[in-house]
Amino acid sequence: MVQIEIDNDSGFCFGVTTAIKKAEEELSEGEHLYCLGDIVHNGMEVERLSTHGLITIDHEQMKKLHHVKILLRAHGEPPETYELARKNDIEIIDATCPVVLQLQKRIKKQYASNPDGQLVIFGKNGHAEVLGLVGQTHNQAIVIEKFDDVKKLDFSRDIFLYSQTTKSLDEFHRIIDYIQDHISKDAVFKSFDTICRQVANRMPNIASFASKHDLVLFVAGMKSSNGKVLFKECHSVNPNSYQIEKAQDIQMNWLRGVNTIGICGATSTPKWLMEECKDYILHRENML
């Protein structure tokens, strides 16, 4: 029989765990609770919480709501969201990750003290966390998604570089090196490593885990930015790796000739979902 191991280091990070706990506490009281955007980038967990009464809304829908409770997820929100809540008499259940909250404050302070410099954020355009960070600068921050984007900066002007908390540490350092090589001697360049170590430390851990197994099933929502980074690392170490969102995505022909299977996931992947994938394989194997 095939051996299956679930990675102990995979699963929700602190920020996501806190957000879900807050949601569950509110829902246990039987009250209506709205969440601004998916509480976590995992469709299965969003679906589970929706059955308990969590209603996911977007910013346009929030504008029409009054006198309700709205949970802000771990990714954080720009100042405009809090202003709208005050205007519409909305009670905010703030589950912004402490790491993200601290980063928002640093960026706001940096922008206020150097409004003429280029405040640059290494992150994904349109990502919830990045929108919250850019909002601290009156939407003046420059977002670069990948290494090649750094070339569009003005190297004759001051540059202050930050990062979305879940980005790749290696790529961030490549960007730093490029700016240092091209910045004018008359301009100031400062970089701030704001990548969450709880996420960054998973890179070597997941590489080690992936190398130990014949087949790796990486469980993560397709929207998960962190999931994309970690799966890429998994696949580079073990080409026999597959990203799936749920147990039903598993194709049993993947298991041919396989003795060991490793199941791991992103910081947005619940443990119960990885367990479900393991049970699915064992059940299907018994039926063959």
N, C-alpha and C positions, 0 to 999 in steps of 0.2 A: 504493500500500500504506500502511496505517495506521502511524504512527510511535509507538513505545512507549518510554517513559522510566521507569526505576526510580529512585526517590528515594535518593540516596546517603546521606542523613541518617537514613533509616529503618532499622529492624533492632534487634537486641538492644542493650540498654544494658550498661554495664560489669558490673553486678551479675548479670544473667542470663547473660552470656558466661562469667563466672567460675564460676557454678554448673554450667553445662553442661560446661565444661572439666573440672571436678572429677569430675563423674559419668562422663565419657568415660574419664578416667584410671583410675578405679577399675574400670570395666567392662572395660577393656583387659587387666586382670590376670586376667580370667575368674572373678572372685568374685561372689557374690550381693550385690547392692546394693539396698537399699530407699530410697524417697524419701517423705518425709512430705508428702503432698499433691502435686498436679501440679507438676513442677519449674518449669514456666512455663505461663502461661495461654494456651496454644496447643495445641489437640488434635493437630495434625499433628506437631509437634515431640515431644510426649509419646509419640505412637505410634511415631515413629522410634526414640526411645531405648528404648522397651519391647522393640523387636525386638533390641536389643543386650543385653537382660537387666535393664533397670531396672524394678523392681516398685514401683508406686505404692500407698501404704497411707494409711489415715486414723489418727486418734489412738486409736480403739478397737482397731484391729488392732495398733497399736504396743504396747499394754498386754500383749498375748499373746506378744510376741517377746522372746527372750533371746539373748545372745551373738551378735549380728549387727551389721552396719554399716548405719547409717541416715544418709542425706544430708538436711540441713536446707537448704531452698531459700533464695533471695535475700530472700524476704519476712520471714524471721525467725520466732522462736518465743517464747512466754512462758516464764518460769522453770520452770514445772511440767514442761515437756517435758524439760529438762535433768535435773531431779530423777528423772523416770521412767527416763531413760536410765541414770543411775547405779545406780538400784535394780535394773534388769533386765540390768546388765552389757552395755549396748549401746554400741558405738563410734560416736561422732557425727562425721560429716564435715560440718563447719559451713561452709555457703556463704552465710551471711547477708551481704547487701550491706553494705559498710562504712558507707554513709550511713545505712542503717536501724539498724545496730548502735550508731552514735553517738547516734542519736535515742532509742533505747531507754535508753541510759545517762543522757541528759539528763532524760528523763521520770521515770526512777526517782529521780534526785537531787532533782528539783523536788518530787515527791510526798513524799519523805522530809522535805524542809525546810518544806513547807507542807501538812500533812495535812488541815487544816481548810478550805483553799481549794478552788475548783472547778477541777480539771485537765480541760481540754476538748480533745478531739481532733477536728479536722475530717477526717472519713474515712468510709469505707463500713462500716457495721455488718456484722460477720461476715467481713470481708476478712482474709486471713491476716496481712498486715502489721499491721492494726489490732488484731487479737487479741493479737499479740505486744506491741504498745505498751500496750494496756490491762492486760495481765498484769503490767507493771512497777509497777502501782498497786494490786495486790491486787483488780483488777477494779472499782476505784472511779471510774475516769475516765469522763467523760461524752462520748459520741460524738455529733457532729452531722453528718448526711449532706449537708444542703443549707442554703441561706441561711435559710429559714423556721424551721429547727430552733433557730436561735440565740435565738429569742424565749422558749424554755422555760427559759433560764438564770435564776438568781437574781442580779439585778443589785445586790443589797445586800451580796453576798459577793464576796470576792476571786476573780478569774478569771485562769487561766494557760492561754493558748491555743497549741496546737501543731497541726501538720497531717500527715496521711499524706503520704508523699514524692511521690506521683503525682497529687495533686489540682490543681484549677485555681487558678492564682495570682490571677486576677481575682476569683473568688468568695471566696477567702480574704481578700482586701482588703476586699470588701464586708462580710464578717462582722466584721472588725476595726473598720470604720467604725461599724457598728451598735452594737457593744459600747461603743465610746468615747462614743457619743451617749447611751447609756442607763445606763452604770455609775454607781453612787452615788459621790458625792464622798468618802465615807468608806471606799470599797473600793479595792483595788489591782487594776489590770488590766495584764497584760503579755502580749505576743504574740511568738511566735518563728517566724520564717519558716523552716520545715523542709522546704519543697518542693524536690525534687531539680532542680537547674538543667539537668542533662542531659536531663531530661524536659520541664521548663518551656520550655526554649529550642526545643524541637521545635514548639511551637505556632506561632510566627511563621514558622518554616521550612516547616512543612507547609502553612500558609495560602498562602505564596508559591508553593509547588510546585503546589498545587491550582488556583491561578488561571491557570496557564500552559497547562492542558490542556482539551480538549473533554469528556473523560470521565476520572473518577478511580476507580480500584479500590483501596479501602482494605482491606488484608489483615490480619485480626486475629481472635483467638479471641473468642467472644461473652462469655467470662468476664473478659476483660481490662478492668480499671478504666481503665487508661491508654488503652486502645484506644477506649473509649467517649468519653473527653474529646477525643482527637485526631480521631476521625471526626466528632464534632459540629462541630469547627473546620473540617474539610475541607468538610463539607456546607454550612456557613454561607457559605463563600467560593465553592463550586462546587456548586450543587444537583444537578448531574448526577454525583453521587458515590454509590458503592455499597459497603457493607461486605460482604466475603466471607471465608469461612474457608479455602477451598481453590479450586483452579482450576476444579473441576467446578461450582462455584456460579455461574460466569460465564454469563450469557445472551447469546448472540451478537446478539440483536436490540438490545441496548444499543449496539452498535457502528454502527448505521445513521446515516449522515451524519457520522460522527466521523472526524477526521483525526489527532488526537493523543490518546494515552492515557497517563495518569500512574499508575504503580503505587507505592503507599507502604504503610506499616504502623506498628504500635505498637512499643514497646520490647520486646515479647514475640514479635515476628514474625521468624522466621528469614529470612535473605537467600535461602536456597535455595527457599523457598516463593514468594517474589515472582518469582524467576526462572522457577519452574515455571508461574506464572500467565501470564507473558509468552510462554513456549514454547507453552502451550496455545492462546493466541489466534492465534499465528502458524501453528500446525499446522492449526487449524480454518479459518483464512482460506484456506489453500492448498487445502483440500478443497472450498471453495465454488465 
